[in-house]
């Protein structure tokens, strides 16, 4: 299920996702980059953990992928990761502990 809104907080290098059930998450670009589900990143993570992206990675673009999910383009040129909504929400629930206050 798609979030109701996605707000880009450039100054914080993070995206805010809001779902209709009231859940809100702030995900840093770095977290999203480090969670990239493409085959290349999976192999890299399996080999060496989380050290794929630097702290300064930026989000260059966001492309919708139908009703299915979203594709992020990162400042390091990586654009292969398509994040289905279900997968994205799962990452956020697992890795973003502190939901932001309304
Ligand atoms: Zn990737």
Backbone and ligand atoms as CSV (ligand in chain L), in Angstrom:
chain,resi,resn,atom,element,x,y,z
A,1,UNK,N,N,0.834,-1.196,0.000
A,1,UNK,CA,C,0.000,0.000,0.000
A,1,UNK,C,C,0.870,1.247,0.000
A,2,UNK,N,N,0.505,2.197,-0.802
A,2,UNK,CA,C,1.318,3.408,-0.931
A,2,UNK,C,C,1.089,4.337,0.262
A,3,UNK,N,N,2.128,5.062,0.647
A,3,UNK,CA,C,1.926,6.062,1.697
A,3,UNK,C,C,1.030,7.192,1.198
A,4,UNK,N,N,0.389,7.869,2.118
A,4,UNK,CA,C,-0.470,9.001,1.736
A,4,UNK,C,C,0.366,10.176,1.254
A,5,UNK,N,N,1.528,10.330,1.875
A,5,UNK,CA,C,2.378,11.429,1.453
A,5,UNK,C,C,3.837,11.109,1.707
A,6,UNK,N,N,4.671,11.709,0.872
A,6,UNK,CA,C,6.114,11.641,1.056
A,6,UNK,C,C,6.614,13.076,1.010
A,7,UNK,N,N,7.295,13.478,2.061
A,7,UNK,CA,C,7.812,14.843,2.111
A,7,UNK,C,C,9.333,14.778,2.150
A,8,UNK,N,N,9.937,15.543,1.265
A,8,UNK,CA,C,11.400,15.561,1.187
A,8,UNK,C,C,11.942,16.650,2.109
A,9,UNK,N,N,12.675,16.242,3.133
A,9,UNK,CA,C,13.309,17.195,4.050
A,9,UNK,C,C,14.784,17.313,3.681
A,10,UNK,N,N,15.051,18.142,2.710
A,10,UNK,CA,C,16.422,18.279,2.206
A,10,UNK,C,C,17.418,18.635,3.312
A,11,UNK,N,N,17.009,19.557,4.158
A,11,UNK,CA,C,17.925,20.047,5.188
A,11,UNK,C,C,18.330,18.932,6.151
A,12,UNK,N,N,17.474,17.955,6.306
A,12,UNK,CA,C,17.767,16.836,7.201
A,12,UNK,C,C,18.220,15.603,6.431
A,13,UNK,N,N,18.309,15.728,5.124
A,13,UNK,CA,C,18.702,14.602,4.272
A,13,UNK,C,C,17.837,13.382,4.569
A,14,UNK,N,N,16.524,13.612,4.574
A,14,UNK,CA,C,15.620,12.528,4.930
A,14,UNK,C,C,14.276,12.696,4.241
A,15,UNK,N,N,13.601,11.576,4.076
A,15,UNK,CA,C,12.237,11.581,3.556
A,15,UNK,C,C,11.279,11.217,4.681
A,16,UNK,N,N,10.162,11.929,4.714
A,16,UNK,CA,C,9.130,11.611,5.684
A,16,UNK,C,C,7.995,10.888,4.974
A,17,UNK,N,N,7.656,9.727,5.475
A,17,UNK,CA,C,6.565,8.937,4.903
A,17,UNK,C,C,5.398,8.922,5.875
A,18,UNK,N,N,4.207,9.191,5.351
A,18,UNK,CA,C,3.011,9.113,6.192
A,18,UNK,C,C,2.036,8.121,5.565
A,19,UNK,N,N,1.616,7.172,6.372
A,19,UNK,CA,C,0.598,6.245,5.911
A,19,UNK,C,C,-0.751,6.614,6.513
A,20,UNK,N,N,-1.803,6.152,5.861
A,20,UNK,CA,C,-3.145,6.519,6.282
A,20,UNK,C,C,-3.513,6.049,7.672
A,21,UNK,N,N,-2.796,5.052,8.165
A,21,UNK,CA,C,-3.104,4.553,9.513
A,21,UNK,C,C,-2.435,5.406,10.594
A,22,UNK,N,N,-1.859,6.527,10.169
A,22,UNK,CA,C,-1.276,7.431,11.155
A,22,UNK,C,C,0.196,7.196,11.417
A,23,UNK,N,N,0.775,6.181,10.785
A,23,UNK,CA,C,2.189,5.926,11.006
A,23,UNK,C,C,3.033,6.875,10.176
A,24,UNK,N,N,4.018,7.477,10.843
A,24,UNK,CA,C,4.899,8.420,10.177
A,24,UNK,C,C,6.337,8.028,10.476
A,25,UNK,N,N,7.136,8.083,9.451
A,25,UNK,CA,C,8.543,7.715,9.628
A,25,UNK,C,C,9.415,8.708,8.899
A,26,UNK,N,N,10.565,8.972,9.513
A,26,UNK,CA,C,11.563,9.806,8.871
A,26,UNK,C,C,12.753,8.901,8.538
A,27,UNK,N,N,12.999,8.738,7.260
A,27,UNK,CA,C,14.082,7.852,6.824
A,27,UNK,C,C,15.180,8.676,6.173
A,28,UNK,N,N,16.385,8.559,6.675
A,28,UNK,CA,C,17.488,9.302,6.060
A,28,UNK,C,C,17.793,8.733,4.683
A,29,UNK,N,N,18.311,9.591,3.817
A,29,UNK,CA,C,18.719,9.116,2.487
A,29,UNK,C,C,19.713,7.964,2.641
A,30,UNK,N,N,20.565,8.105,3.645
A,30,UNK,CA,C,21.587,7.076,3.843
A,30,UNK,C,C,20.966,5.722,4.176
A,31,UNK,N,N,19.925,5.757,5.017
A,31,UNK,CA,C,19.244,4.500,5.358
A,31,UNK,C,C,18.616,3.882,4.103
A,32,UNK,N,N,17.994,4.716,3.295
A,32,UNK,CA,C,17.362,4.208,2.077
A,32,UNK,C,C,18.406,3.631,1.133
A,33,UNK,N,N,19.509,4.360,1.010
A,33,UNK,CA,C,20.578,3.882,0.118
A,33,UNK,C,C,21.136,2.550,0.618
A,34,UNK,N,N,21.299,2.479,1.932
A,34,UNK,CA,C,21.881,1.272,2.522
A,34,UNK,C,C,20.903,0.101,2.484
A,35,UNK,N,N,19.622,0.392,2.244
A,35,UNK,CA,C,18.616,-0.665,2.207
A,35,UNK,C,C,18.244,-1.066,0.788
A,36,UNK,N,N,18.924,-0.508,-0.185
A,36,UNK,CA,C,18.590,-0.762,-1.592
A,36,UNK,C,C,18.436,-2.256,-1.860
A,37,UNK,N,N,17.268,-2.636,-2.412
A,37,UNK,CA,C,16.988,-4.058,-2.601
A,37,UNK,C,C,17.481,-4.648,-3.919
A,38,UNK,N,N,18.271,-3.907,-4.694
A,38,UNK,CA,C,18.711,-4.465,-5.977
A,38,UNK,C,C,19.734,-5.582,-5.745
A,39,UNK,N,N,19.916,-6.368,-6.763
A,39,UNK,CA,C,20.772,-7.551,-6.631
A,39,UNK,C,C,22.212,-7.171,-6.283
A,40,UNK,N,N,22.721,-6.112,-6.894
A,40,UNK,CA,C,24.097,-5.678,-6.634
A,40,UNK,C,C,24.295,-5.337,-5.170
A,41,UNK,N,N,23.367,-4.569,-4.636
A,41,UNK,CA,C,23.503,-4.136,-3.245
A,41,UNK,C,C,23.346,-5.305,-2.282
A,42,UNK,N,N,22.476,-6.227,-2.631
A,42,UNK,CA,C,22.321,-7.407,-1.776
A,42,UNK,C,C,23.629,-8.172,-1.686
A,43,UNK,N,N,24.296,-8.313,-2.819
A,43,UNK,CA,C,25.574,-9.032,-2.836
A,43,UNK,C,C,26.610,-8.280,-1.999
A,44,UNK,N,N,26.664,-6.956,-2.191
A,44,UNK,CA,C,27.624,-6.146,-1.435
A,44,UNK,C,C,27.372,-6.232,0.068
A,45,UNK,N,N,26.113,-6.162,0.436
A,45,UNK,CA,C,25.787,-6.226,1.870
A,45,UNK,C,C,26.135,-7.583,2.444
A,46,UNK,N,N,25.851,-8.630,1.667
A,46,UNK,CA,C,26.158,-9.974,2.143
A,46,UNK,C,C,27.664,-10.115,2.364
A,47,UNK,N,N,28.442,-9.405,1.549
A,47,UNK,CA,C,29.896,-9.516,1.634
A,47,UNK,C,C,30.488,-8.610,2.701
A,48,UNK,N,N,29.843,-7.467,2.935
A,48,UNK,CA,C,30.540,-6.526,3.803
A,48,UNK,C,C,29.684,-5.639,4.678
A,49,UNK,N,N,28.455,-5.984,4.894
A,49,UNK,CA,C,27.665,-5.170,5.811
A,49,UNK,C,C,27.102,-3.924,5.173
A,50,UNK,N,N,26.998,-2.892,5.974
A,50,UNK,CA,C,26.218,-1.717,5.604
A,50,UNK,C,C,26.992,-0.628,4.883
A,51,UNK,N,N,28.286,-0.810,4.720
A,51,UNK,CA,C,29.121,0.307,4.295
A,51,UNK,C,C,29.032,0.651,2.821
A,52,UNK,N,N,27.824,0.744,2.307
A,52,UNK,CA,C,27.694,1.024,0.888
A,52,UNK,C,C,27.738,2.522,0.615
A,53,UNK,N,N,26.994,3.266,1.399
A,53,UNK,CA,C,26.863,4.694,1.120
A,53,UNK,C,C,27.582,5.518,2.172
A,54,UNK,N,N,28.128,6.627,1.735
A,54,UNK,CA,C,28.713,7.563,2.675
A,54,UNK,C,C,27.628,8.348,3.387
A,55,UNK,N,N,28.020,9.048,4.436
A,55,UNK,CA,C,27.061,9.850,5.196
A,55,UNK,C,C,26.451,10.959,4.358
A,56,UNK,N,N,27.156,11.334,3.300
A,56,UNK,CA,C,26.746,12.514,2.549
A,56,UNK,C,C,25.921,12.178,1.308
A,57,UNK,N,N,25.463,10.926,1.218
A,57,UNK,CA,C,24.684,10.556,0.038
A,57,UNK,C,C,23.395,11.378,-0.003
A,58,UNK,N,N,23.061,11.850,-1.202
A,58,UNK,CA,C,21.858,12.657,-1.379
A,58,UNK,C,C,20.872,11.916,-2.269
A,59,UNK,N,N,19.636,12.358,-2.204
A,59,UNK,CA,C,18.616,11.800,-3.075
A,59,UNK,C,C,18.488,12.714,-4.280
A,60,UNK,N,N,18.758,12.167,-5.457
A,60,UNK,CA,C,18.729,12.993,-6.660
A,60,UNK,C,C,17.338,13.038,-7.281
A,61,UNK,N,N,16.605,11.937,-7.146
A,61,UNK,CA,C,15.297,11.881,-7.795
A,61,UNK,C,C,14.458,10.765,-7.191
A,62,UNK,N,N,13.153,10.936,-7.315
A,62,UNK,CA,C,12.199,9.911,-6.894
A,62,UNK,C,C,11.269,9.648,-8.057
A,63,UNK,N,N,11.176,8.412,-8.483
A,63,UNK,CA,C,10.314,8.051,-9.608
A,63,UNK,C,C,9.252,7.064,-9.149
A,64,UNK,N,N,7.988,7.357,-9.447
A,64,UNK,CA,C,6.960,6.374,-9.107
A,64,UNK,C,C,7.095,5.129,-9.977
A,65,UNK,N,N,6.772,3.992,-9.416
A,65,UNK,CA,C,6.753,2.749,-10.188
A,65,UNK,C,C,5.332,2.206,-10.117
A,66,UNK,N,N,4.470,2.780,-10.913
A,66,UNK,CA,C,3.058,2.408,-10.896
A,66,UNK,C,C,2.482,2.566,-9.509
A,67,UNK,N,N,1.603,1.649,-9.140
A,67,UNK,CA,C,1.035,1.672,-7.798
A,67,UNK,C,C,1.866,0.797,-6.880
A,68,UNK,N,N,2.943,0.307,-7.399
A,68,UNK,CA,C,3.686,-0.781,-6.783
A,68,UNK,C,C,4.724,-0.301,-5.788
A,69,UNK,N,N,5.346,0.824,-6.117
A,69,UNK,CA,C,6.414,1.264,-5.245
A,69,UNK,C,C,7.093,2.491,-5.800
A,70,UNK,N,N,8.369,2.635,-5.490
A,70,UNK,CA,C,9.076,3.840,-5.851
A,70,UNK,C,C,10.531,3.494,-6.166
A,71,UNK,N,N,11.093,4.289,-7.069
A,71,UNK,CA,C,12.495,4.103,-7.413
A,71,UNK,C,C,13.255,5.355,-6.977
A,72,UNK,N,N,14.297,5.152,-6.194
A,72,UNK,CA,C,15.115,6.278,-5.748
A,72,UNK,C,C,16.373,6.360,-6.597
A,73,UNK,N,N,16.730,7.586,-6.968
A,73,UNK,CA,C,17.998,7.815,-7.651
A,73,UNK,C,C,18.893,8.564,-6.668
A,74,UNK,N,N,20.053,7.996,-6.382
A,74,UNK,CA,C,20.932,8.576,-5.376
A,74,UNK,C,C,22.068,9.365,-6.024
A,75,UNK,N,N,22.654,10.226,-5.212
A,75,UNK,CA,C,23.680,11.129,-5.738
A,75,UNK,C,C,24.955,10.392,-6.136
A,76,UNK,N,N,25.107,9.158,-5.685
A,76,UNK,CA,C,26.287,8.398,-6.111
A,76,UNK,C,C,26.046,7.725,-7.458
A,77,UNK,N,N,24.908,8.059,-8.094
A,77,UNK,CA,C,24.621,7.539,-9.418
A,77,UNK,C,C,23.823,6.248,-9.413
A,78,UNK,N,N,23.567,5.727,-8.220
A,78,UNK,CA,C,22.872,4.452,-8.138
A,78,UNK,C,C,21.369,4.652,-8.318
A,79,UNK,N,N,20.793,3.936,-9.289
A,79,UNK,CA,C,19.359,4.112,-9.554
A,79,UNK,C,C,18.677,2.791,-9.837
A,80,UNK,N,N,19.241,1.722,-9.350
A,80,UNK,CA,C,18.703,0.406,-9.713
A,80,UNK,C,C,17.708,-0.133,-8.714
A,81,UNK,N,N,17.600,0.531,-7.588
A,81,UNK,CA,C,16.762,-0.023,-6.539
A,81,UNK,C,C,15.316,0.386,-6.662
A,82,UNK,N,N,14.449,-0.578,-6.840
A,82,UNK,CA,C,13.013,-0.311,-6.818
A,82,UNK,C,C,12.484,-0.820,-5.483
A,83,UNK,N,N,11.864,0.091,-4.759
A,83,UNK,CA,C,11.379,-0.227,-3.418
A,83,UNK,C,C,9.866,-0.408,-3.459
A,84,UNK,N,N,9.396,-1.656,-3.413
A,84,UNK,CA,C,7.950,-1.850,-3.287
A,84,UNK,C,C,7.476,-1.262,-1.958
A,85,UNK,N,N,6.240,-0.764,-1.933
A,85,UNK,CA,C,5.738,-0.128,-0.697
A,85,UNK,C,C,5.820,-1.061,0.494
A,86,UNK,N,N,5.470,-2.306,0.274
A,86,UNK,CA,C,5.474,-3.271,1.381
A,86,UNK,C,C,6.880,-3.406,1.971
A,87,UNK,N,N,7.864,-3.476,1.079
A,87,UNK,CA,C,9.254,-3.599,1.506
A,87,UNK,C,C,9.705,-2.342,2.245
A,88,UNK,N,N,9.336,-1.211,1.697
A,88,UNK,CA,C,9.732,0.062,2.296
A,88,UNK,C,C,9.170,0.188,3.712
A,89,UNK,N,N,7.912,-0.144,3.861
A,89,UNK,CA,C,7.301,-0.016,5.180
A,89,UNK,C,C,7.956,-0.979,6.174
A,90,UNK,N,N,8.306,-2.131,5.675
A,90,UNK,CA,C,8.971,-3.115,6.525
A,90,UNK,C,C,10.318,-2.581,7.035
A,91,UNK,N,N,11.087,-1.986,6.136
A,91,UNK,CA,C,12.373,-1.396,6.540
A,91,UNK,C,C,12.150,-0.331,7.609
A,92,UNK,N,N,11.170,0.517,7.367
A,92,UNK,CA,C,10.935,1.627,8.283
A,92,UNK,C,C,10.508,1.112,9.648
A,93,UNK,N,N,9.652,0.125,9.657
A,93,UNK,CA,C,9.198,-0.428,10.935
A,93,UNK,C,C,10.345,-1.068,11.685
A,94,UNK,N,N,11.247,-1.677,10.949
A,94,UNK,CA,C,12.379,-2.359,11.582
A,94,UNK,C,C,13.468,-1.404,12.031
A,95,UNK,N,N,13.737,-0.400,11.197
A,95,UNK,CA,C,14.969,0.370,11.388
A,95,UNK,C,C,14.767,1.797,11.841
A,96,UNK,N,N,13.563,2.298,11.718
A,96,UNK,CA,C,13.321,3.662,12.196
A,96,UNK,C,C,12.502,3.537,13.476
A,97,UNK,N,N,13.205,3.541,14.587
A,97,UNK,CA,C,12.549,3.280,15.869
A,97,UNK,C,C,11.647,4.422,16.290
A,98,UNK,N,N,12.174,5.602,16.163
A,98,UNK,CA,C,11.449,6.739,16.695
A,98,UNK,C,C,10.577,7.364,15.631
A,99,UNK,N,N,9.296,7.112,15.717
A,99,UNK,CA,C,8.378,7.809,14.819
A,99,UNK,C,C,8.401,9.275,15.212
A,100,UNK,N,N,8.298,10.120,14.207
A,100,UNK,CA,C,8.384,11.541,14.529
A,100,UNK,C,C,7.087,12.039,15.130
A,101,UNK,N,N,7.212,12.988,15.976
A,101,UNK,CA,C,6.030,13.555,16.637
A,101,UNK,C,C,5.238,14.383,15.632
A,102,UNK,N,N,3.931,14.334,15.752
A,102,UNK,CA,C,3.095,15.114,14.845
A,102,UNK,C,C,3.301,16.619,15.018
L,1,ZN,ZN,ZN,21.193,-1.171,-5.205
